Amino acid sequence: MQHRRPRHHRRLIARAVGTAGVLAVALGAGVTPSMAAGKASDKQSATGSSPDEDSTNWAPENDSAALPKDAHAAATLSRGRASAVQLKLPAPSGPYKVGTFSQHLVDKSRTDPYVSGNRARELMVTYWYPASTTSGYPVAPWMPSISGAHFLYSRGLSPQQVALPQTSSHVLAPVDTKLGKLPVLLYSTGLHSDRAMGTALAEDLASRGYIVIAVDHTHDANEVQFPGNRLEVNTMPAGSHSSDTLNVRAADIRFVINQLGTIAKGGNPDVDHAKLPSGLSKSVDTSHIGMFGWSLGGAAVDTAMQLDHRIDAGANLDGQFFGTAPSKDLSRPFMLFSSGTHNRNNDSSWRKLWPHLTGYRVDIQLHGSRHLSFSDNEWLVPQVAPLLGLSPEQVQQQYGSIDPERAIKIQRVYLAAFFDKHLRGKHTTLLDGPSKSYPEIAFVR
């Protein structure tokens, strides 16, 4: 369990933000016991699963893993460097420019289960959408400054080492209303992870004509920055049951969809009355909603779809299921999208769900990838591996043998194909079976 930092620690964070022209962020991922023993393998069996049945690097406790033990030493040695490593994200591949904004939402009908005092549940969410123009609108950072500084500080690294990437999205750029009503996708990230970890996928889907909303699940996420430079950290009690956590996330998603309805009617649910981009209310299509998530966020998709029938299609990116949801029938389209060492052949929760998917279903596996490959870490960590004290062999153990650019491209293409099919009625042959263009994808039958 992670509690609020002592006051002097918070002052250090504030100074880091105030004195650095750009925020530094270090991205870390841990080595699981099976990896450390050299057991993990990308070699595929004839059934499509890894021969390593003991590999559970896709379990949610690895979503926000610790740095290697020598990372702090590596960071300390490099603090004297004159220039920071500037992290970069892959540009979106769709035809449209991308706008973005964040909202502060408060659900007065619920209390926050992770803090005392009967506080109303409050969330921060980020929207991405196709923009008609981006000229004159500032580029958004990957993570807000205070939360980014906490992210940095918790990993023992300094602003002089690594500069936070800029995104390809422009704050409050006008929505491209010429595209008409736009289908909506919601994103839930991994356990104790930040909503920013889905940026590479979210921006790309927005560039293809979707409104994408990423949700930070407050006090589950390691850091969430609210207006007024208020930082909320992970206060989830130790030993919290994963199924309870999924229920909280599903309720968060349902609440966000309700607020989306307010926007579609011309209202503004932001409790601080923050400005909305022009054209948004005209563009929201609440009759075509999908959801995707990574790891515990992927498991939350099934739970959210059981709770809210407005979600028309869902995709789970390498997430293990918990609770009773996998034992219930789901007639709406669902995609299981797994890493190279994980699918329903070695995950009993996936096997349990599979016969309960009574509508369209597809189970695909990205060979050469790992659990963390489905987050922005896949792209960012290799850029700073030397600073983190990670050898090429360790990077491959944690992120697989697939090239990061290739991994992100394939995820983008297959997610878009799935949601295009079920939210837009656009058929694609990619989901019919193996493709010569993407031999890394296997269909688990």
DRENRO-880855 format. One record per residue: residue in one letter; z, y, x of N, C-alpha, C in turn. Coordinates in pm, whole numbers, padded with zeros to 5 digits, always signed. Example, Ala and Ser with C-alpha at 12.3 -4.5 7.8 and 13.67 -1.06 7.14 Angstrom:
BEGIN
A+00780-00569+01319+00780-00450+01230+00780-00330+01320S+00708-00225+01285+00714-00106+01367+00787+00003+01290
This chain:
BEGIN
M+00000-00118+00084+00000+00000+00000+00000+00123+00088Q-00077+00222+00048-00089+00343+00128-00029+00459+00049H+00072+00525+00103+00139+00635+00035+00087+00768+00088R+00129+00875+00020+00089+01009+00065+00138+01032+00208R+00053+01093+00289+00088+01118+00428+00203+01218+00437P+00287+01207+00540+00390+01309+00561+00327+01446+00573R+00410+01551+00547+00358+01687+00542+00292+01728+00673H+00350+01690+00785+00289+01730+00913+00155+01662+00933H+00137+01541+00878+00007+01476+00885-00095+01551+00803R-00051+01599+00685-00145+01674+00601-00186+01804+00667R-00091+01866+00742-00126+01987+00815-00231+01958+00922L-00219+01842+00988-00318+01804+01088-00454+01790+01024I-00459+01729+00906-00586+01715+00835-00644+01851+00802A-00559+01940+00752-00607+02073+00715-00662+02147+00836R-00593+02135+00951-00642+02202+01071-00776+02143+01115A-00791+02011+01100-00917+01948+01140-01031+02004+01059V-01007+02026+00929-01112+02080+00843-01139+02225+00876G-01030+02300+00900-01047+02443+00921-01112+02477+01053T-01090+02399+01155-01140+02434+01288-01274+02373+01321A-01317+02273+01246-01443+02208+01278-01554+02264+01191G-01665+02297+01252-01779+02343+01174-01835+02235+01086V-01827+02114+01135-01868+01998+01055-01756+01897+01057L-01743+01822+00949-01638+01722+00941-01682+01595+01010A-01593+01535+01081-01624+01406+01142-01571+01295+01054V-01642+01186+01054-01596+01071+00979-01629+00946+01058A-01537+00856+01065-01561+00731+01134-01557+00619+01033L-01646+00529+01046-01656+00421+00950-01616+00292+01018G-01522+00222+00960-01473+00101+01023-01485-00018+00932A-01495-00132+00991-01496-00257+00915-01426-00362+00998G-01348-00444+00933-01268-00541+01004-01338-00672+01030V-01282-00750+01117-01330-00884+01146-01238-00982+01075T-01293-01062+00986-01212-01159+00915-01176-01274+01008P-01075-01354+00972-01038-01468+01058-01154-01562+01085S-01237-01586+00984-01349-01678+01007-01450-01620+01103M-01467-01485+01098-01558-01421+01192-01503-01428+01333A-01374-01399+01344-01312-01399+01477-01322-01535+01542A-01323-01640+01460-01333-01775+01512-01477-01816+01539G-01568-01722+01507-01709-01750+01533-01771-01842+01431K-01713-01851+01311-01761-01945+01211-01874-01889+01127A-01877-01757+01108-01975-01700+01017-02115-01722+01070S-02206-01751+00978-02344-01780+01018-02439-01730+00913D-02557-01684+00956-02661-01643+00863-02757-01756+00833K-02736-01870+00896-02825-01982+00871-02809-02031+00729Q-02921-02051+00658-02917-02089+00518-02937-02238+00500S-02866-02292+00402-02887-02432+00368-02999-02443+00267A-03036-02564+00235-03145-02585+00139-03109-02536+00000T-02981-02526-00031-02939-02480-00163-02932-02329-00172G-02953-02260-00062-02948-02115-00062-02815-02059-00021S-02714-02141+00000-02584-02093+00043-02566-02116+00192S-02466-02049+00246-02436-02069+00387-02363-02202+00406P-02386-02272+00516-02310-02394+00541-02162-02366+00566D-02129-02238+00588-01990-02202+00612-01921-02181+00478E-01864-02286+00421-01800-02275+00291-01667-02201+00299D-01612-02185+00420-01483-02118+00435-01497-01967+00454S-01618-01919+00465-01639-01777+00488-01614-01700+00358T-01513-01614+00360-01483-01533+00243-01484-01386+00279N-01575-01347+00367-01583-01207+00404-01630-01121+00288W-01669-01185+00175-01707-01110+00056-01589-01088-00038A-01469-01129+00001-01351-01107-00082-01312-00959-00081P-01255-00908-00191-01231-00763-00203-01136-00705-00101E-01047-00787-00043-00955-00730+00056-01029-00681+00180N-01156-00715+00194-01235-00669+00308-01321-00547+00276D-01308-00492+00154-01391-00378+00116-01360-00253+00197S-01234-00237+00233-01193-00120+00311-01109-00168+00428A-01174-00244+00515-01102-00315+00621-01064-00222+00736A-00973-00269+00818-00925-00190+00932-01024-00194+01046L-01009-00099+01134-01090-00096+01255-01046-00207+01350P-01133-00247+01443-01090-00339+01547-00972-00279+01625K-00891-00365+01685-00769-00317+01750-00797-00221+01864D-00912-00235+01927-00940-00149+02041-01012-00021+02001A-01032+00001+01873-01107+00118+01830-01032+00247+01861H-00901+00247+01841-00825+00368+01866-00833+00408+02014A-00825+00309+02102-00837+00337+02245-00973+00394+02279A-01076+00335+02218-01211+00384+02243-01225+00528+02195A-01162+00559+02081-01169+00694+02029-01098+00792+02121T-00981+00753+02169-00903+00841+02255-00980+00875+02382L-01047+00777+02439-01122+00799+02563-01238+00894+02543S-01292+00900+02423-01413+00979+02402-01386+01115+02342R-01260+01154+02327-01230+01281+02261-01275+01402+02342G-01297+01382+02470-01338+01495+02551-01486+01523+02548R-01561+01446+02472-01705+01465+02469-01739+01602+02408A-01846+01660+02459-01880+01796+02418-01945+01801+02282S-02016+01700+02243-02088+01705+02116-02060+01582+02033A-02061+01601+01901-02034+01492+01810-02160+01410+01785V-02142+01284+01754-02253+01201+01707-02280+01240+01562Q-02399+01285+01534-02434+01326+01398-02484+01205+01320L-02405+01161+01224-02445+01049+01141-02555+01091+01045K-02642+00997+01013-02751+01025+00921-02761+00914+00817L-02811+00949+00699-02836+00854+00593-02986+00839+00573P-03030+00726+00521-03173+00710+00494-03217+00800+00379A-03332+00860+00392-03384+00946+00286-03423+00862+00165P-03409+00918+00044-03453+00845-00075-03602+00815-00069S-03644+00708-00135-03784+00666-00126-03864+00693-00252G-03801+00745-00356-03871+00771-00481-03951+00900-00477P-04027+00928-00583-04118+01044-00584-04050+01177-00615Y-03924+01177-00659-03861+01300-00704-03754+01351-00608K-03740+01483-00602-03631+01545-00529-03501+01516-00603V-03388+01530-00534-03260+01489-00592-03161+01604-00596G-03099+01621-00713-02990+01716-00729-02859+01642-00745T-02749+01713-00730-02617+01649-00741-02511+01750-00781F-02403+01701-00836-02283+01780-00861-02168+01684-00888S-02045+01734-00878-01927+01653-00906-01850+01711-01023Q-01776+01624-01091-01696+01665-01205-01553+01616-01194H-01463+01696-01247-01322+01662-01257-01293+01631-01404L-01257+01507-01431-01236+01460-01568-01092+01413-01586V-01035+01440-01704-00900+01397-01736-00902+01324-01869D-00852+01201-01869-00842+01120-01990-00699+01130-02043K-00678+01216-02141-00545+01240-02194-00495+01125-02280S-00584+01030-02311-00543+00916-02393-00480+00805-02311R-00485+00817-02176-00430+00712-02089-00339+00775-01984T-00240+00699-01944-00159+00740-01828-00209+00664-01706D-00191+00724-01590-00234+00661-01465-00138+00548-01431P-00186+00425-01421-00095+00312-01395-00043+00305-01253Y-00098+00386-01163-00063+00375-01022+00035+00481-00974V+00077+00570-01062+00174+00673-01025+00280+00684-01134S+00395+00738-01098+00503+00754-01194+00491+00887-01267G+00568+00902-01374+00574+01030-01442+00481+01047-01560N+00418+00940-01606+00330+00948-01724+00220+01052-01708R+00162+01056-01591+00050+01147-01567-00076+01096-01633A-00152+01186-01693-00279+01148-01754-00375+01099-01646R-00457+01003-01680-00554+00947-01587-00662+01052-01559E-00684+01083-01432-00786+01180-01396-00878+01122-01290L-01004+01164-01294-01107+01107-01210-01195+01216-01150M-01254+01183-01037-01365+01261-00983-01490+01173-00987V-01600+01231-01031-01726+01158-01037-01835+01244-00975T-01937+01179-00923-02053+01249-00869-02178+01206-00943Y-02259+01304-00982-02388+01280-01046-02500+01300-00945W-02602+01217-00954-02730+01240-00887-02840+01231-00992Y-02947+01306-00975-03053+01311-01077-03181+01370-01016P-03296+01343-01078-03420+01404-01028-03420+01554-01055A-03455+01633-00955-03453+01778-00966-03594+01835-00968S-03612+01943-01043-03744+02007-01050-03773+02086-00922T-03668+02140-00861-03681+02211-00733-03547+02204-00662T-03552+02209-00530-03428+02213-00453-03419+02337-00367S-03520+02421-00374-03525+02543-00293-03412+02637-00331G-03333+02676-00230-03223+02769-00253-03093+02703-00294Y-03092+02571-00305-02970+02499-00343-02918+02422-00222P-02789+02439-00191-02736+02379-00067-02736+02227-00070V-02748+02168+00048-02742+02023+00062-02596+01979+00053A-02573+01870-00017-02436+01820-00036-02393+01734+00083P-02267+01744+00124-02215+01655+00228-02192+01516+00170W-02183+01419+00256-02158+01281+00214-02022+01266+00148M-01924+01339+00197-01789+01334+00142-01729+01474+00151P-01649+01517+00052-01584+01648+00061-01495+01660+00184S-01467+01782+00226-01405+01805+00357-01264+01748+00370I-01177+01769+00271-01038+01724+00284-01030+01572+00280S-01100+01512+00185-01098+01365+00177-01165+01305+00299G-01269+01370+00348-01334+01322+00470-01242+01330+00590A-01160+01436+00597-01065+01448+00707-00959+01338+00700H-00918+01304+00579-00822+01194+00563-00885+01062+00606F-01010+01045+00569-01086+00926+00607-01091+00915+00759L-01115+01028+00824-01119+01035+00970-00981+01007+01030Y-00881+01078+00982-00747+01068+01039-00693+00925+01029S-00718+00859+00916-00664+00724+00897-00724+00624+00994R-00833+00662+01061-00897+00574+01158-00874+00619+01301G-00791+00720+01320-00752+00762+01454-00863+00830+01531L-00958+00892+01462-01071+00955+01529-01071+01106+01505S-01150+01177+01583-01144+01323+01582-01277+01385+01538P-01274+01511+01493-01396+01582+01453-01493+01604+01568Q-01443+01592+01690-01532+01613+01805-01621+01492+01833Q-01595+01381+01765-01670+01260+01794-01788+01235+01703V-01762+01244+01574-01862+01201+01477-01873+01302+01364A-01991+01354+01341-02012+01453+01235-02057+01384+01107L-01992+01419+00998-02024+01365+00868-02171+01386+00834P-02237+01287+00780-02379+01306+00747-02398+01401+00629Q-02509+01467+00629-02554+01540+00512-02635+01443+00425T-02633+01464+00296-02713+01381+00208-02851+01443+00189S-02930+01384+00103-03061+01440+00069-03057+01510-00067S-02937+01532-00119-02920+01589-00253-02875+01733-00246H-02918+01811-00343-02893+01955-00345-02803+01991-00463V-02696+02064-00433-02592+02093-00530-02643+02184-00642L-02631+02135-00766-02665+02208-00888-02812+02247-00899A-02899+02176-00827-03043+02198-00846-03078+02164-00991P-03172+02234-01053-03204+02209-01194-03263+02070-01216V-03228+02011-01328-03281+01879-01363-03429+01893-01399D-03507+01793-01360-03650+01794-01391-03669+01751-01537T-03669+01850-01627-03678+01820-01771-03816+01772-01813K-03915+01788-01726-04049+01739-01760-04053+01586-01770L-03953+01522-01712-03947+01376-01715-03893+01322-01848G-03844+01412-01932-03790+01369-02061-03652+01310-02047K-03613+01225-02142-03483+01160-02138-03476+01061-02023L-03365+01064-01949-03350+00981-01830-03241+00875-01851P-03272+00749-01821-03169+00645-01830-03057+00671-01731V-02939+00620-01763-02818+00648-01686-02768+00521-01619L-02724+00532-01494-02662+00422-01420-02526+00465-01371L-02425+00380-01390-02291+00406-01338-02265+00316-01219Y-02188+00368-01121-02159+00295-00999-02009+00288-00975S-01960+00167-00945-01820+00146-00907-01817+00083-00768T-01737+00139-00679-01738+00097-00540-01634-00012-00512G-01618-00049-00387-01527-00156-00348-01380-00117-00355L-01293-00215-00345-01148-00193-00348-01108-00093-00240H-01035+00011-00279-00985+00115-00189-01097+00190-00118S-01218+00174-00163-01332+00243-00103-01355+00376-00178D-01447+00457-00126-01479+00587-00184-01613+00583-00254R-01629+00666-00354-01755+00669-00429-01873+00703-00341A-01847+00771-00229-01955+00807-00136-02023+00685-00076M-01956+00569-00076-02011+00450-00012-02136+00395-00081G-02168+00448-00199-02289+00405-00268-02400+00508-00263T-02387+00608-00176-02482+00720-00176-02625+00678-00148A-02647+00589-00051-02784+00550-00014-02858+00487-00132L-02787+00410-00213-02849+00348-00331-02860+00446-00446A-02754+00526-00467-02752+00619-00579-02860+00726-00566E-02872+00784-00448-02975+00886-00426-03114+00830-00450D-03136+00708-00405-03268+00648-00420-03302+00625-00566L-03207+00574-00642-03231+00551-00785-03255+00683-00857A-03184+00788-00817-03209+00920-00876-03349+00969-00843S-03395+00941-00721-03529+00984-00681-03638+00906-00755R-03599+00799-00822-03693+00719-00902-03684+00753-01052G-03599+00851-01087-03595+00897-01225-03473+00857-01305Y-03364+00821-01240-03240+00787-01308-03135+00896-01288I-03044+00909-01384-02920+00982-01364-02817+00878-01319V-02760+00898-01203-02664+00802-01146-02528+00870-01135I-02424+00801-01179-02288+00856-01177-02197+00760-01100A-02141+00807-00990-02046+00727-00911-01905+00772-00944V-01817+00676-00963-01680+00704-01006-01582+00671-00894D-01494+00766-00862-01382+00737-00774-01265+00695-00861H-01215+00575-00840-01103+00523-00919-00973+00569-00852T-00920+00678-00900-00810+00748-00836-00688+00657-00815H-00628+00671-00698-00510+00596-00653-00539+00448-00627D-00662+00408-00648-00717+00282-00597-00796+00318-00472A-00878+00423-00481-00951+00474-00365-00853+00525-00260N-00890+00510-00133-00803+00555-00025-00786+00706-00023E-00886+00780-00071-00876+00925-00074-00970+00978-00182V-00921+01072-00261-01002+01142-00361-00965+01289-00355Q-01063+01375-00333-01038+01519-00327-01066+01582-00463F-00967+01656-00514-00981+01727-00640-00994+01876-00614P-01039+01954-00711-01048+02100-00693-00915+02159-00648G-00923+02266-00571-00804+02326-00515-00756+02257-00388N-00844+02178-00329-00812+02105-00204-00694+02009-00220R-00679+01956-00340-00574+01857-00364-00628+01718-00330L-00550+01645-00251-00589+01511-00209-00499+01408-00273E-00559+01309-00338-00485+01195-00392-00526+01071-00315V-00427+00990-00275-00454+00874-00191-00420+00745-00266N-00442+00633-00200-00414+00502-00258-00264+00482-00278T-00224+00466-00403-00083+00437-00434-00072+00309-00515M-00174+00226-00510-00171+00101-00583-00057+00013-00531P+00028-00037-00620+00140-00120-00574+00092-00245-00501A+00165-00283-00400+00132-00405-00327+00137-00524-00422G+00040-00613-00408+00037-00732-00493-00021-00708-00631S-00086-00593-00652-00148-00568-00782-00250-00676-00813H-00251-00724-00936-00343-00831-00973-00483-00775-00990S-00581-00843-00932-00718-00793-00934-00771-00777-01076S-00733-00866-01167-00784-00854-01304-00730-00729-01371D-00605-00690-01339-00551-00565-01393-00627-00446-01338T-00658-00451-01208-00735-00344-01146-00872-00330-01210L-00935-00443-01241-01066-00439-01305-01057-00377-01445N-00949-00405-01517-00932-00346-01650-00919-00194-01642V-00849-00146-01539-00837-00002-01519-00974+00058-01490R-01049-00008-01402-01182+00042-01368-01274+00042-01490A-01268-00064-01569-01353-00071-01688-01319+00042-01785A-01190+00072-01800-01149+00182-01888-01196+00316-01831D-01194+00330-01697-01248+00450-01634-01396+00468-01669I-01472+00360-01658-01615+00366-01686-01641+00403-01832R-01566+00341-01922-01583+00371-02064-01556+00519-02092F-01452+00572-02029-01419+00713-02046-01532+00803-01994V-01587+00769-01879-01696+00849-01822-01818+00847-01915I-01847+00732-01974-01959+00725-02068-01933+00815-02189N-01809+00818-02235-01774+00909-02345-01801+01055-02308Q-01766+01091-02185-01789+01229-02141-01938+01259-02128L-02014+01156-02095-02159+01170-02089-02214+01206-02226G-02156+01147-02331-02195+01182-02467-02167+01327-02500T-02056+01380-02447-02024+01521-02466-02131+01610-02403I-02174+01573-02283-02279+01649-02215-02409+01645-02294A-02443+01526-02346-02568+01512-02423-02569+01601-02547K-02450+01635-02597-02440+01721-02715-02429+01869-02678G-02441+01898-02548-02437+02037-02504-02302+02084-02456G-02202+01996-02451-02069+02034-02405-02052+02014-02256N-01933+02052-02208-01899+02038-02067-01758+01981-02057P-01742+01853-02024-01610+01791-02019-01529+01821-01895D-01585+01893-01797-01511+01924-01675-01389+02008-01710V-01270+01961-01669-01147+02031-01709-01134+02168-01643D-01207+02190-01535-01205+02319-01468-01324+02406-01508H-01402+02357-01603-01520+02428-01654-01621+02458-01543A-01631+02367-01449-01729+02384-01341-01870+02384-01398K-01956+02457-01335-02093+02473-01384-02170+02342-01382L-02255+02322-01480-02345+02207-01485-02486+02253-01448P-02568+02164-01393-02707+02203-01363-02786+02227-01490S-02878+02318-01483-02960+02347-01601-03046+02227-01637G-03060+02203-01766-03144+02095-01815-03075+01961-01830L-02948+01952-01791-02881+01821-01792-02864+01766-01933S-02817+01850-02025-02789+01800-02160-02915+01749-02228K-03029+01810-02197-03156+01767-02257-03207+01636-02198S-03157+01600-02081-03214+01488-02007-03135+01358-02017V-03010+01365-02063-02925+01247-02067-02966+01154-02180D-02994+01030-02147-03031+00928-02247-02915+00829-02260T-02829+00852-02357-02713+00765-02374-02747+00633-02444S-02873+00615-02479-02915+00488-02541-02967+00389-02440H-02976+00429-02314-03020+00340-02207-02927+00357-02087I-02825+00272-02081-02722+00282-01979-02710+00150-01904G-02706+00158-01772-02683+00042-01687-02566+00067-01595M-02522-00037-01528-02412-00023-01434-02433-00118-01317F-02397-00071-01198-02397-00158-01081-02274-00125-00997G-02233-00220-00915-02117-00197-00832-02116-00293-00715W-02040-00253-00614-02030-00333-00492-01892-00398-00486S-01887-00528-00457-01764-00604-00438-01675-00594-00560L-01551-00541-00548-01466-00532-00666-01532-00445-00772G-01610-00348-00728-01687-00267-00823-01794-00348-00892G-01849-00448-00822-01945-00537-00885-01880-00625-00989A-01758-00674-00957-01683-00752-01054-01650-00668-01177A-01626-00539-01155-01592-00449-01266-01708-00433-01364V-01830-00460-01320-01945-00446-01410-01932-00541-01529D-01900-00667-01502-01884-00764-01609-01770-00723-01703T-01657-00684-01647-01542-00643-01728-01577-00521-01813A-01647-00424-01754-01686-00304-01827-01784-00335-01938M-01877-00429-01913-01974-00466-02016-01908-00539-02132Q-01802-00614-02103-01727-00679-02210-01654-00575-02295L-01606-00469-02230-01531-00365-02299-01620-00269-02375D-01737-00239-02319-01822-00133-02374-01965-00184-02391H-02005-00203-02517-02138-00258-02545-02249-00155-02527R-02215-00032-02492-02319+00067-02463-02385+00042-02329I-02324-00040-02243-02385-00073-02114-02486-00184-02138D-02613-00154-02117-02722-00243-02156-02756-00348-02050A-02726-00320-01925-02762-00412-01816-02669-00388-01699G-02639-00495-01623-02546-00480-01512-02587-00559-01390A-02548-00508-01272-02578-00574-01145-02454-00575-01058N-02420-00694-01009-02305-00713-00921-02354-00734-00779L-02317-00642-00690-02354-00652-00549-02242-00721-00472D-02251-00853-00463-02165-00935-00376-02018-00930-00412G-01986-00917-00540-01847-00906-00581-01791-01032-00645Q-01674-01074-00601-01604-01189-00660-01541-01147-00792F-01553-01231-00896-01497-01200-01027-01351-01243-01036F-01277-01176-01125-01138-01211-01151-01111-01201-01301G-01001-01263-01343-00961-01251-01482-01042-01336-01577T-01038-01300-01704-01101-01380-01810-01245-01342-01839A-01291-01229-01789-01426-01183-01823-01535-01285-01790P-01533-01355-01675-01639-01452-01645-01642-01571-01740S-01536-01590-01819-01533-01701-01914-01585-01662-02051K-01628-01537-02065-01678-01488-02194-01829-01474-02190D-01893-01502-02302-02038-01491-02310-02081-01345-02299L-02193-01325-02229-02252-01192-02215-02401-01206-02238S-02451-01144-02343-02591-01163-02382-02684-01058-02323R-02628-00955-02260-02712-00851-02200-02752-00887-02057P-02862-00832-02007-02914-00870-01875-02814-00848-01762F-02812-00944-01668-02716-00935-01558-02781-00990-01431M-02758-00916-01322-02808-00957-01190-02690-00987-01097L-02694-01103-01031-02606-01135-00921-02685-01117-00792F-02637-01031-00705-02709-00997-00583-02610-01016-00468S-02632-01123-00389-02530-01161-00291-02576-01147-00147S-02477-01147-00059-02503-01145+00084-02542-01283+00133G-02572-01293+00262-02625-01417+00317-02527-01532+00322T-02397-01505+00306-02297-01612+00312-02224-01628+00180H-02284-01581+00071-02211-01581-00056-02308-01596-00172N-02280-01687-00261-02345-01695-00392-02264-01792-00477R-02320-01837-00587-02238-01920-00677-02217-02062-00625N-02284-02098-00516-02260-02229-00456-02128-02234-00380N-02074-02117-00339-01944-02117-00271-01846-02017-00333D-01876-01970-00454-01785-01881-00525-01767-01936-00666S-01650-01992-00693-01627-02054-00823-01632-01954-00937S-01600-01826-00909-01605-01725-01015-01749-01698-01059W-01843-01708-00963-01985-01692-00999-02034-01814-01077R-01989-01931-01036-02027-02052-01110-01973-02049-01252K-01855-01994-01269-01794-01986-01401-01874-01891-01492L-01916-01777-01435-01989-01679-01515-02129-01726-01554W-02197-01795-01463-02339-01824-01479-02376-01883-01616P-02310-01988-01665-02349-02042-01796-02314-01950-01913H-02230-01849-01888-02193-01755-01995-02289-01636-02002L-02382-01629-01908-02486-01527-01916-02595-01581-02007T-02589-01545-02133-02678-01604-02234-02806-01524-02254G-02815-01408-02191-02938-01330-02195-03015-01347-02065Y-03090-01245-02027-03162-01250-01899-03061-01257-01786R-03086-01343-01688-02999-01355-01573-03083-01386-01449V-03037-01336-01336-03104-01364-01210-02999-01363-01100D-03013-01455-01006-02919-01469-00894-03002-01467-00766I-02993-01358-00691-03070-01345-00567-02976-01324-00449Q-03024-01364-00332-02943-01360-00210-03023-01295-00099L-02959-01201-00029-03024-01130+00081-02986-01197+00213H-03077-01279+00265-03052-01351+00390-03032-01253+00506G-02941-01289+00593-02915-01206+00711-02815-01095+00689S-02769-01078+00565-02676-00969+00534-02533-01020+00527R-02439-00927+00523-02297-00956+00504-02246-00873+00385H-02119-00895+00355-02057-00827+00242-02067-00674+00255L-02040-00623+00374-02041-00479+00395-02182-00420+00398S-02283-00506+00398-02421-00458+00398-02458-00385+00270F-02378-00405+00165-02409-00343+00036-02339-00209+00018S-02290-00153+00126-02230-00019+00125-02302+00067+00228D-02273+00197+00227-02333+00286+00326-02294+00250+00469N-02185+00172+00483-02146+00126+00616-02260+00054+00688E-02342-00017+00612-02454-00092+00671-02541-00001+00757W-02562+00119+00711-02648+00214+00782-02571+00295+00885L-02446+00331+00853-02373+00428+00934-02300+00367+01054V-02236+00252+01035-02154+00197+01143-02233+00168+01270P-02354+00109+01262-02427+00085+01387-02454+00212+01467Q-02456+00329+01399-02481+00454+01471-02364+00493+01560V-02244+00445+01526-02126+00484+01602-02052+00363+01659A-02120+00250+01666-02055+00127+01714-01987+00145+01850P-02050+00211+01949-01982+00227+02078-01851+00305+02067L-01848+00409+01982-01725+00486+01964-01616+00405+01898L-01657+00310+01816-01560+00226+01747-01518+00106+01830G-01576+00093+01949-01542-00020+02034-01604-00150+01987L-01714-00141+01913-01780-00259+01859-01899-00299+01946S-01901-00422+01990-02015-00473+02066-02127-00508+01967P-02250-00522+02015-02359-00565+01926-02327-00696+01855E-02257-00786+01923-02222-00913+01861-02123-00893+01746Q-02028-00802+01763-01933-00774+01657-02000-00706+01538V-02092-00616+01566-02166-00552+01457-02241-00656+01376Q-02304-00750+01446-02379-00854+01375-02285-00945+01296Q-02167-00975+01350-02071-01055+01276-02031-00989+01146Q-02018-00856+01148-01971-00783+01031-02082-00743+00936Y-02202-00719+00990-02311-00666+00907-02433-00756+00903G-02427-00867+00973-02537-00961+00968-02647-00928+01066S-02749-01011+01063-02860-00997+01157-02972-00911+01104I-02969-00877+00977-03078-00799+00918-03073-00655+00968D-03189-00596+00990-03197-00456+01032-03143-00367+00920P-03058-00268+00952-03000-00184+00848-03103-00117+00757E-03210-00065+00816-03312+00000+00735-03376-00098+00638R-03399-00219+00684-03458-00322+00599-03361-00363+00488A-03233-00376+00522-03133-00416+00423-03126-00316+00309I-03121-00187+00343-03112-00083+00240-03239-00079+00157K-03355-00091+00221-03481-00087+00149-03489-00199+00045I-03451-00319+00084-03460-00433-00007-03363-00416-00125Q-03242-00372-00097-03147-00347-00205-03202-00245-00304R-03259-00139-00251-03315-00034-00337-03427-00088-00426V-03516-00163-00366-03633-00212-00439-03593-00308-00550Y-03502-00398-00522-03465-00499-00622-03375-00442-00731L-03288-00349-00697-03209-00283-00800-03299-00204-00894A-03394-00130-00837-03486-00052-00919-03570-00144-01008A-03615-00256-00954-03695-00350-01032-03615-00403-01152F-03488-00434-01128-03403-00487-01236-03381-00384-01345F-03342-00263-01307-03314-00162-01408-03441-00108-01473D-03551-00100-01399-03678-00061-01460-03717-00159-01571K-03695-00286-01546-03731-00389-01642-03648-00378-01770H-03519-00354-01754-03430-00364-01870-03392-00231-01932L-03412-00121-01864-03384+00009-01923-03510+00088-01953R-03621+00050-01891-03746+00123-01911-03859+00035-01964G-03836-00094-01967-03939-00184-02016-04056-00199-01922K-04034-00174-01792-04141-00185-01692-04128-00318-01620H-04220-00408-01644-04212-00539-01582-04256-00533-01435T-04189-00610-01354-04226-00623-01214-04222-00770-01176T-04317-00811-01095-04322-00951-01053-04215-00984-00950L-04148-00883-00893-04046-00908-00792-03937-01002-00843L-03905-00992-00971-03796-01072-01026-03841-01209-01076D-03971-01237-01064-04022-01366-01111-03999-01479-01012G-03983-01444-00885-03964-01546-00783-03985-01489-00645P-03985-01574-00543-03998-01527-00404-04121-01441-00383S-04105-01341-00296-04213-01247-00267-04247-01252-00119K-04376-01253-00088-04420-01250+00051-04381-01119+00118S-04368-01013+00037-04331-00882+00092-04184-00876+00131Y-04102-00958+00067-03959-00957+00093-03909-01100+00110P-03946-01164+00222-03906-01304+00243-03755-01319+00264E-03684-01210+00286-03540-01218+00305-03466-01250+00173I-03535-01235+00061-03473-01260-00070-03498-01404-00114A-03389-01472-00142-03397-01609-00199-03344-01607-00341F-03409-01684-00428-03364-01700-00566-03279-01826-00576V-03155-01808-00617-03063-01920-00631-03081-01978-00771R-03130-02098-00778-03164-02160-00909-03052-02246-00961
